[in-house]
Amino acid sequence: MKLATISAFTPVQRVPLAQQIVSALQTRIAEGFKPGDPLPSMRALCRQFDVSINTIQTAIATLAREGLVEKRPGSGVYVTER
C-alpha cells in the first residue's frame, strides 16, 4: 500500500485568539452597532468569549488602531464613525 505524501496536505494556519475576537467584533459592529454605541464591558466580553482580559484588551487595541472603536478611559469603548 502506498502512503500519501506530506505535500498532499494543506498546512493548518493558526489564528491568534485575539485576532479571532477582532473578526467576531468587526462582524458584530458591522451588523448591529451605530456610531457612538458602547461595546459591552471588557468583563462582559471576557465572559462571552471565555477568554482573559489580556486577550480582550489586545483585540480592543487592534480595533482602535483600525479606527473602528474609541477607548474612553473610565467610560468604556465606543463605536466610531465609519
C-alpha positions in Angstrom: 0.0 0.0 0.0 1.3 3.4 -1.0 1.3 6.2 1.7 0.2 9.7 0.8 2.9 12.2 0.5 3.2 15.1 3.0 2.8 17.6 0.3 -0.8 16.4 -0.3 -1.9 18.1 3.0 -2.8 21.7 3.3 -1.0 23.4 6.2 -3.1 24.3 9.1 -3.0 28.0 9.8 -3.1 29.1 13.4 -5.0 32.3 14.0 -4.3 34.0 17.3 -7.2 34.1 19.7 -7.2 37.9 19.9 -7.4 38.0 16.0 -10.4 35.7 16.1 -12.1 38.0 18.6 -11.3 41.0 16.4 -13.0 39.3 13.5 -16.1 38.5 15.6 -16.3 42.0 16.9 -15.9 43.5 13.5 -18.8 41.5 12.3 -20.9 42.4 15.4 -20.1 46.1 14.9 -21.0 46.0 11.2 -24.3 44.2 11.8 -25.7 45.8 14.9 -23.9 48.9 16.2 -24.2 52.5 15.3 -21.5 55.2 15.7 -21.5 56.2 19.4 -22.9 52.9 20.7 -20.9 51.4 23.5 -19.5 47.9 23.3 -20.2 45.5 26.2 -17.7 46.0 29.1 -14.4 44.2 28.9 -15.5 41.8 31.6 -18.7 41.0 29.7 -16.6 40.3 26.6 -14.4 38.1 28.6 -17.4 36.0 29.7 -18.9 36.0 26.2 -15.7 34.8 24.5 -14.4 32.8 27.5 -11.0 34.4 27.3 -8.8 36.5 29.6 -8.9 40.3 30.0 -5.5 40.5 28.2 -6.9 38.9 25.1 -9.8 41.3 25.1 -7.5 44.3 25.6 -5.4 43.2 22.7 -8.5 42.8 20.5 -9.8 46.2 21.5 -6.4 47.8 20.9 -6.4 46.4 17.4 -9.9 47.7 16.7 -8.9 51.1 18.0 -5.8 51.2 15.7 -8.2 50.3 12.8 -10.4 53.2 13.7 -13.5 51.1 14.5 -13.7 51.9 18.2 -12.6 54.6 20.6 -11.5 53.9 24.1 -12.7 56.4 26.6 -10.9 55.9 30.0 -13.4 55.5 32.8 -16.3 55.3 30.4 -15.8 52.4 28.0 -15.3 51.5 24.4 -17.4 53.1 21.7 -18.0 52.5 18.0 -16.7 55.3 15.9 -18.0 56.9 12.6 -17.1 54.7 9.7 
